[in-house]
Amino acid sequence: TSGASTVSRLRERDGVKVFIQFFEQLVHLCWQTGLIWGKEQHIDTSFVRANADYDTQVTSILLGSTPSPPPTSFSVFSQSVILEDLMSKYSQAQEQDPYSNYKRRRDYWICPTDPDATPADRGQMAYRLHYVVDGGNARIITACLVTPNATQDPAPMQDLLWYLRFRFNFGICPVVADTRYGTQNNLIALYRQGIFPYIPFHSSDAKRRKVKNCFPLERFIYNKQKDGYECTRGELLSFSHTIPNTLRRIYKIDPKTCTDCSLRSQCTTSKQGRTVSHSVFKPLLDRITELRNNDLFRKLVRKRQVWIEPKFGELKQWHSGRLFRLRTICKVNIEALIYAAGQNIKHLLKTRTRHFLPTPLSAVVISFYGLTFCNTLSR
């Protein structure tokens, strides 16, 4: 169609910048109209299939390519974070844990049809679509980013929030997300910047998991003066060492003391005795836990389920967003920006047109110039 060919020419001529400017201008218009509340930010991720076949993957050696270097990190307040920089940052491979021997498939296998798409479950190539949605009644999408499926959900969270602060001058407001975003790095980084994270801890499910013949951590009492844990029999688990890659402090007990204990069969099965660990940021994490034990935290966590997730449902059901038609990370981000801009335009038109039903071309004109200008052109 003529509309599709126009978008193709714009994409080839101006690249992704013109689409970013179009999306950002819509967000500014929503802010001026009063559709953006600005006191809550909800963030979530959705799985979107790529336009590539899983069975066409070949080793990167055959294509003469090498694994991409790890992405550069952005300083929080040293420079303005631009959305285009985030797209190029997360199109590269994430830095792998130097202490792990795990070999990632995306580092050695590549799809010639779409090199940026990465394997997903059920034999599919996919991307991850990240949305940041305002907490107001209009639920305006304030940020949109597409990353390869191999990129973990919590990875771009901080960069997206810094982008909103610098680009749109959003004030310090609470951030609401699900458990996948509740990593130690995200929680501490947000709290230190004065942003309270209404996010459940990522390890909370693991703490509640029932393990046979193993007392939970709640049965051990931490002694700050001795820097150790006291078990149910009053024995002290003293500090042993710190794991560098996970930044966790390990506390151990004398194996002889643990062997003679009558509760050993209910506590541990290890020959080395019982071990307990906690993060090096335990005081800060305990402070966050104390502040969020209230009704507001539980209310916002429930609100997230009906606030941002329907946005992905709307995209996939009404805007053909289950599959990205374009290929490569740059073009896929352009397609996602068009989808997000269309979703914002619908809310913007509700406040500007009232009972007037515009044509698609008039809808874009009304969004930027108002209904009076559109009526003048029609005459």
URBEL-V454979 format. One line per field, one symbol per residue. burial: I if it has 16 or more other ideal C-beta (glycine too) atoms within 10 Angstrom, else O. A space follows every 10 residues. Layout:
# URBEL-V454979
burial: ???
This chain:
# URBEL-V454979
burial: OOOOOOIOOO IOOOOIOOII OOIIOIIOII IOOOIIIIOI IIIIIIOIII IIOOOOIOOI OOOOOOOOOO IOOIOIOOOO IOIOOIIOII IIIIOOOOOO OOOOOIOOOI IOOIIIIIII OOOIIIIIII IIIIIIOIII IIIIIIIIII IOIIIIIIII IIIIIOIOOI OOIIIIIIII IIIIOIIIII IOOOIIIIII IIOOOOOOOO OOOOIOOOOI OIOOOOOIIO IOOOIOIOOO OOOOOOOIIO IIIOOOIIOO IOOIOOIIOO OOIIOIIIIO IOOOIOOIOO OIOOOOIOOI IOOIOOIIIO IIOOIIOOOO IOOIOIIOII IIIIIIIIII IIIIIOIIIO OIIOOOOIOO OIIIIIIOOO IOOIOOOOO
